[in-house]
């Protein structure tokens, strides 16, 4: 019995040894073509043995790029180089956060690494890189390598290469010329905290989203909710006209403020007798405070909902705004219907918040007769310059009547043409603009937010825009927003020549 057990153990050992030798023979002697059906070449023993002696360098992360609307790269650059005859694309999206464009965003290696030993793709951490991470992410990085001995002597100076399988590029609506103009205008006006947004009126695509914060380039300021001041009077005027409580020629009298029980408000000047449209042009606080108290909370809230001020106004991707950093606006944050709350809300103070992008979109809504849609930023995903997926825009909805939009536009044009208009400094510009100015008080601080929102040309609008200068001295804020607006109109004259431009 004992001899039989030893026999079978020996036989089993011999069979196992034979199988092992056959496996070694197959992996080391047979050519790779004969074992290709067994899986990936790099998983074979000969390949693993060779790869142990490869010096491998990743030269292309394979990640797609974020593009301007003309196809030029907005994110990382790349170039083609040669390694001993191996032509490879050299590219990486990884940049130090302080040097990154916050709107494009940054990428980084994942916080949790996979269990398998394989190349790990970077992940979008913010901005468009985050929103479109799955679209941009590479399927395989690109590598170059050469063989070395265990003592690190080069076996062969020849480089071997494997090309990346790249992700798709994402093309945005941002125009590089408009973006440059907007960012340069902020810099030339010495703005420490501010933003510029330029929209294409016909398509509602963002042509420029520029910003600066603490004197550093930061386009996210354009998506940050701020106290709008008199910019909000566009909303109050639409509520007044669409509620049929007021006509364009309804009359008010401004003696320099309102002083009634529960309300003590000073207007910035004594306007005397004026109409609702003149109130827009001259930005009369007294007139709009009276309108707000008459409309009540429900009237202001209704118009704010129609204008989607509780949303970001941005295009959505998979049910989320295209830029996760964007703020929604607000009108009322607390309960109450007292006259003081209504008066302050109607002139854009109290709890009212709007982003520069929302302000530009409200101006665009006026320009096209009261129709509103979300602002489109992402156009399509591309490979080799051809679109493989389109990120659609959105249908228009009626946000204010055509009647209201027309007369509000008249008031905005009068702000430029009238000698008593708050934007009369723009009257001599060859491009005919229609704008609403705004000055928002910041608590008891002497500093203010300065605004201009508008569209141009008035006769056939092509662009809508908003200029914001935050937390600045009153004179400096007003001078800066006027100067930046003038520069935008100069750029329009250069980019969009028309016969009605003088």
C-alpha positions in Angstrom: 0.0 0.0 0.0 2.8 2.3 0.9 4.7 1.6 -2.3 1.6 2.3 -4.4 1.1 5.7 -2.7 4.8 6.6 -3.4 4.3 5.6 -7.0 1.3 7.8 -7.5 3.0 10.7 -5.8 6.0 10.3 -8.1 3.8 10.1 -11.2 1.9 13.2 -10.2 5.1 15.1 -9.7 6.5 14.0 -13.1 3.2 15.1 -14.8 3.3 18.5 -13.1 6.9 18.9 -14.1 6.1 18.0 -17.7 3.2 20.5 -17.8 5.5 23.2 -16.3 8.3 22.5 -18.9 5.8 22.6 -21.7 4.5 25.9 -20.5 8.0 27.3 -20.2 8.8 26.1 -23.7 5.6 27.6 -25.1 6.3 31.0 -23.5 10.0 31.3 -24.2 10.6 29.4 -27.5 7.5 29.8 -29.6 7.1 33.1 -31.5 4.6 35.6 -30.2 2.4 35.0 -33.2 1.7 31.5 -32.1 0.6 32.6 -28.6 -1.4 35.7 -29.7 -4.7 33.9 -28.9 -3.7 33.7 -25.2 -4.3 37.4 -24.5 -2.3 40.7 -24.8 1.3 40.5 -25.9 2.4 42.4 -22.8 0.9 39.7 -20.6 3.2 37.0 -22.1 6.3 35.8 -20.3 8.8 36.9 -23.1 7.2 40.4 -23.1 7.3 40.7 -19.3 10.9 39.6 -19.3 11.7 42.3 -21.9 9.6 45.0 -20.3 11.6 44.5 -17.0 14.5 46.0 -18.9 12.7 48.8 -20.7 13.1 52.5 -19.6 9.6 53.7 -20.2 8.7 57.4 -20.6 5.1 58.6 -20.9 5.1 61.4 -23.4 1.4 61.9 -24.1 -1.3 61.7 -21.6 -3.8 61.1 -24.4 -6.3 63.5 -22.9 -8.4 65.5 -25.3 -8.2 69.3 -25.3 -10.6 72.1 -24.6 -10.8 74.2 -27.7 -11.9 77.7 -28.6 -14.8 78.0 -31.1 -12.3 78.2 -34.0 -10.6 74.9 -33.0 -7.5 76.5 -31.5 -6.5 74.9 -28.2 -7.7 76.6 -25.0 -6.1 74.0 -22.7 -2.7 72.2 -23.0 -0.5 72.6 -26.0 1.3 69.7 -27.8 4.1 69.2 -30.3 5.5 66.4 -32.4 9.1 65.3 -31.7 11.3 62.4 -32.8 13.1 59.8 -30.7 15.6 58.0 -33.1 13.0 57.8 -35.8 9.9 57.3 -33.5 7.6 60.2 -34.1 5.4 60.9 -31.0 3.0 63.6 -29.9 4.2 65.3 -26.6 1.3 66.6 -24.6 0.1 67.0 -21.1 -2.9 68.7 -19.5 -1.3 68.7 -16.0 -0.3 72.3 -15.1 0.2 73.9 -11.7 -3.2 75.1 -10.4 -2.0 78.7 -10.1 -1.2 78.7 -13.8 -4.4 77.0 -14.9 -7.4 78.8 -16.4 -10.1 78.3 -13.8 -12.8 78.1 -16.5 -11.0 75.3 -18.3 -10.1 73.7 -15.0 -7.4 71.4 -13.8 -6.7 67.7 -14.0 -4.9 65.4 -11.6 -4.3 61.7 -10.9 -7.3 60.0 -9.2 -7.4 59.9 -5.4 -8.1 56.1 -5.5 -5.8 54.1 -7.6 -7.1 50.9 -9.4 -6.0 47.5 -8.1 -4.6 46.4 -11.4 -1.2 47.5 -12.6 -2.0 49.7 -15.6 -1.7 53.3 -16.8 -3.9 55.6 -14.7 -5.7 58.4 -16.6 -5.9 61.8 -15.1 -9.3 63.1 -13.9 -10.8 66.5 -14.4 -11.0 68.3 -11.0 -12.8 71.6 -11.9 -14.2 73.6 -14.7 -14.8 72.1 -18.2 -12.2 69.5 -17.5 -14.5 68.2 -14.7 -17.8 68.4 -16.6 -16.4 66.6 -19.7 -14.0 64.3 -18.0 -15.4 61.1 -19.6 -15.3 62.7 -23.0 -11.8 64.1 -22.7 -10.2 61.1 -20.9 -7.8 59.1 -22.9 -8.2 55.4 -23.7 -4.4 54.8 -23.5 -1.4 57.1 -23.0 1.5 57.3 -25.4 4.9 55.9 -24.4 8.5 55.7 -25.7 11.0 53.3 -24.3 14.4 51.6 -24.9 16.1 48.5 -23.6 18.7 48.6 -20.9 20.7 45.8 -19.2 20.3 45.1 -15.5 23.4 47.3 -15.0 21.6 50.1 -16.9 23.8 49.9 -20.0 21.9 50.6 -23.1 21.3 47.4 -25.2 20.2 49.4 -28.2 20.0 53.2 -28.6 16.8 52.8 -30.7 13.6 54.1 -29.1 10.4 52.1 -29.3 7.1 53.9 -29.2 3.4 53.3 -28.7 1.0 56.0 -29.8 -1.8 57.2 -27.5 -5.5 56.4 -28.1 -6.7 59.9 -27.3 -10.0 61.1 -25.9 -12.2 63.6 -27.8 -11.6 67.3 -27.9 -14.4 69.6 -26.5 -15.0 72.7 -28.6 -16.5 75.7 -26.8 -18.3 78.8 -27.9 -15.6 81.1 -26.6 -14.0 83.3 -29.2 -10.3 83.8 -28.6 -10.4 87.4 -30.0 -13.4 88.4 -27.8 -11.9 86.7 -24.8 -8.6 88.5 -25.3 -10.4 91.9 -25.7 -12.4 91.3 -22.5 -9.5 90.2 -20.3 -7.3 93.0 -21.6 -10.0 95.6 -21.0 -10.2 94.5 -17.3 -6.4 94.8 -17.0 -6.2 98.2 -18.8 -8.9 99.6 -16.5 -6.8 98.4 -13.5 -9.7 96.3 -12.1 -8.8 94.2 -9.1 -12.1 92.4 -8.9 -14.5 92.3 -11.9 -15.8 90.5 -14.9 -16.9 90.9 -18.5 -19.4 88.6 -20.4 -20.1 88.9 -24.1 -22.9 86.9 -25.7 -23.9 86.3 -29.4 -27.5 87.7 -29.5 -28.7 85.4 -32.3 -27.4 82.1 -30.9 -26.9 83.0 -27.2 -23.5 81.5 -27.3 -20.9 82.9 -24.9 -18.2 84.7 -26.8 -16.2 85.8 -23.8 -16.3 85.0 -20.1 -13.5 86.9 -18.5 -12.7 87.9 -14.9 -10.2 89.0 -12.4 -10.1 88.5 -8.6 -7.5 89.9 -6.3 -5.7 91.0 -9.5 -5.4 87.5 -10.8 -7.1 86.2 -13.9 -10.2 84.3 -12.7 -13.2 84.0 -15.1 -15.3 82.4 -12.3 -16.1 86.0 -11.1 -18.4 86.2 -14.2 -20.4 83.3 -12.7 -20.4 84.5 -9.1 -23.6 86.1 -7.7 -23.2 89.7 -6.7 -25.5 92.6 -5.5 -26.6 94.1 -8.9 -28.0 97.4 -7.8 -29.9 99.2 -10.6 -29.2 96.5 -13.1 -32.2 94.7 -11.5 -34.5 97.6 -12.5 -34.7 95.8 -15.9 -36.5 93.0 -14.0 -38.7 95.4 -12.1 -39.7 97.3 -15.3 -40.6 94.0 -17.0 -42.8 93.1 -14.0 -44.5 96.5 -14.0 -45.3 96.5 -17.8 -46.3 92.8 -18.0 -48.6 93.2 -14.9 -50.4 96.0 -16.7 -50.0 98.2 -13.6 -47.9 100.7 -15.4 -47.5 102.1 -19.0 -44.3 103.3 -20.5 -45.4 106.9 -20.0 -46.7 106.4 -16.4 -45.6 109.5 -14.4 -43.6 109.7 -11.2 -42.1 112.6 -9.3 -38.7 112.3 -7.6 -37.9 114.9 -5.0 -34.7 113.1 -4.1 -36.0 110.1 -2.2 -38.9 108.5 -0.4 -39.7 109.1 3.3 -42.8 107.4 4.4 -43.6 105.1 7.3 -41.3 102.0 7.0 -39.3 103.5 4.1 -36.5 106.0 4.1 -34.6 106.0 0.8 -32.5 108.7 -0.8 -32.3 108.7 -4.6 -28.9 109.6 -6.1 -30.3 112.9 -7.3 -33.7 114.8 -7.4 -35.1 113.9 -10.9 -38.3 115.8 -10.7 -41.2 114.6 -13.0 -40.3 111.7 -15.2 -41.9 108.7 -16.9 -41.2 105.0 -16.4 -39.0 104.9 -19.5 -37.1 108.0 -18.3 -36.8 106.3 -14.9 -34.9 103.5 -16.7 -32.7 106.0 -18.6 -32.0 108.1 -15.5 -32.0 105.1 -13.0 -34.4 106.8 -10.6 -34.6 104.9 -7.3 -37.7 106.8 -6.2 -39.7 105.7 -9.3 -38.7 102.1 -9.0 -39.3 101.9 -5.3 -42.8 103.1 -5.9 -43.2 100.4 -8.6 -41.9 97.7 -6.3 -44.2 98.6 -3.4 -47.2 98.6 -5.8 -46.3 95.3 -7.4 -45.7 93.5 -4.1 -43.6 90.5 -3.4 -45.7 88.3 -5.7 -45.2 90.6 -8.7 -41.4 90.7 -8.4 -41.2 87.0 -7.7 -43.3 86.1 -10.7 -41.0 88.1 -13.1 -37.9 86.7 -11.4 -39.2 83.1 -12.1 -40.0 84.0 -15.7 -36.4 85.2 -16.1 -35.0 82.1 -14.3 -33.0 84.1 -11.8 -33.0 81.2 -9.4 -30.9 79.2 -11.9 -27.5 79.7 -13.4 -28.6 80.6 -16.9 -26.0 78.2 -18.2 -26.5 75.3 -20.6 -26.9 71.9 -18.9 -25.0 68.7 -19.5 -26.6 65.6 -18.1 -28.9 67.7 -16.0 -26.1 69.8 -14.5 -24.8 73.3 -15.5 -21.9 73.1 -17.9 -19.8 74.8 -15.2 -20.3 73.4 -11.7 -18.8 76.6 -10.2 -21.6 78.8 -11.5 -23.9 80.5 -8.9 -27.7 80.9 -9.2 -29.2 84.3 -8.6 -31.6 85.2 -5.9 -34.3 87.8 -5.2 -35.8 87.1 -1.8 -34.0 85.1 0.7 -36.2 85.9 3.7 -39.9 86.2 4.4 -41.6 89.5 4.5 -43.8 91.9 2.5 -43.1 95.2 4.2 -42.6 98.3 2.0 -39.0 98.7 3.0 -38.1 95.2 1.8 -40.0 95.7 -1.5 -38.5 99.2 -2.1 -35.0 98.0 -1.6 -35.5 94.8 -3.6 -37.0 96.7 -6.6 -33.8 98.6 -7.0 -31.5 95.6 -6.7 -30.5 95.9 -3.1 -31.5 93.8 0.0 -31.2 90.1 -0.9 -31.0 90.5 -4.6 -28.1 88.7 -6.3 -27.2 88.2 -10.0 -24.1 87.0 -11.8 -22.6 89.0 -14.6 -23.5 86.2 -17.0 -27.2 86.5 -15.9 -27.1 90.3 -16.3 -25.8 89.8 -19.9 -28.5 87.3 -20.6 -31.3 89.6 -19.3 -30.0 92.3 -21.6 -30.0 89.8 -24.5 -33.6 88.9 -23.6 -34.5 92.5 -24.0 -32.6 92.7 -27.3 -34.5 89.9 -29.0 -38.0 90.9 -27.9 -38.4 89.1 -24.5 -37.4 85.5 -25.5 -34.9 83.8 -23.2 -32.7 80.7 -23.4 -29.8 79.3 -21.4 -26.3 80.5 -22.4 -24.5 77.9 -24.6 -20.8 77.3 -23.8 -20.0 73.8 -25.1 -20.6 73.3 -28.8 -19.5 69.7 -29.6 -17.0 66.9 -29.1 -14.5 66.3 -31.9 -12.0 63.8 -33.1 -9.6 64.8 -35.9 -11.5 68.0 -36.4 -14.9 66.3 -37.0 -17.8 66.5 -34.6 -18.8 63.2 -33.1 -21.3 64.7 -30.6 -23.2 68.0 -30.4 -24.1 69.6 -27.2 -27.3 71.3 -28.1 -28.5 74.7 -27.2 -32.0 75.3 -25.7 -35.3 76.5 -27.0 -36.5 79.9 -26.2 -39.2 80.6 -23.7 -41.2 83.8 -23.3 -39.7 85.7 -20.3 -41.3 89.1 -20.9 -43.8 90.4 -23.4 -42.5 91.9 -26.7 -44.2 95.1 -25.6 -42.2 95.2 -22.3 -38.9 94.3 -24.1 -39.4 97.0 -26.7 -40.0 99.8 -24.2 -37.3 98.7 -21.8 -34.9 98.7 -24.8 -36.0 102.3 -25.6 -35.2 103.2 -22.0 -31.8 101.6 -22.3 -31.1 103.5 -25.5 -32.3 106.8 -23.8 -29.7 106.1 -21.1 -27.1 106.7 -23.8 -28.8 109.4 -25.9 -30.4 111.6 -23.2 -28.2 114.3 -21.6 -29.6 113.2 -18.2 -29.0 109.5 -19.0 -26.7 107.6 -16.8 -24.6 106.3 -19.8 -24.5 109.5 -21.8 -20.7 109.2 -21.9 -21.3 106.5 -24.6 -23.4 108.7 -26.8 -20.5 109.7 -29.1 -19.4 106.1 -29.8 -19.9 105.1 -33.4 -21.6 101.9 -32.3 -25.2 102.6 -31.1 -25.5 100.8 -27.7 -28.5 100.4 -25.4 -27.4 99.9 -21.7 -28.5 99.9 -18.1 -26.1 101.1 -15.5 -26.0 100.0 -11.9 -24.4 101.0 -8.6 -24.9 98.6 -5.7 -24.2 99.8 -2.2 -22.3 97.2 0.0 -23.8 97.6 3.5 -22.4 100.6 5.3 -19.1 100.5 3.3 -18.3 103.5 1.1 -17.3 101.0 -1.6 -19.8 99.8 -4.3 -20.3 97.4 -7.2 -20.4 99.1 -10.5 -22.3 97.6 -13.5 -23.3 98.1 -17.1 -25.4 95.6 -19.0 -26.6 96.2 -22.5 -26.6 95.2 -26.2 -25.4 96.6 -29.5 -26.0 97.8 -32.1 -29.4 99.1 -30.9 -30.9 98.8 -34.5 -30.0 95.2 -35.0 -28.4 93.7 -31.9 -25.5 91.3 -32.5 -23.9 91.2 -29.0 -25.2 91.5 -25.4 -22.7 92.1 -22.6 -22.3 92.8 -18.9 -19.4 94.6 -17.2 -19.0 94.3 -13.5 -16.4 96.0 -11.2 -16.8 94.9 -7.6 -16.0 96.3 -4.2 -14.4 99.5 -5.5 -14.7 103.2 -4.8 -17.7 104.8 -6.5 -15.8 107.0 -8.9 -13.3 104.3 -9.8 -16.1 101.8 -10.4 -18.1 104.1 -12.7 -15.0 105.1 -14.7 -13.9 101.5 -15.1 -17.2 100.1 -16.3 -17.6 103.0 -18.8 -14.0 102.5 -20.1 -14.4 98.7 -20.4 -17.8 99.2 -22.2 -16.2 101.6 -24.6 -13.5 99.1 -25.4 -16.1 96.4 -26.0 -17.8 98.6 -28.5 -14.5 99.4 -30.2 -13.9 95.6 -30.5 -17.4 95.2 -32.0 -16.6 97.9 -34.6 -13.5 95.9 -35.5 -15.1 92.5 -35.6 -18.6 93.3 -37.0 -18.5 96.2 -39.4 -22.0 97.5 -40.4 -23.3 100.3 -42.5 -24.9 102.1 -39.6 -21.7 102.4 -37.7 -20.5 105.9 -38.2 
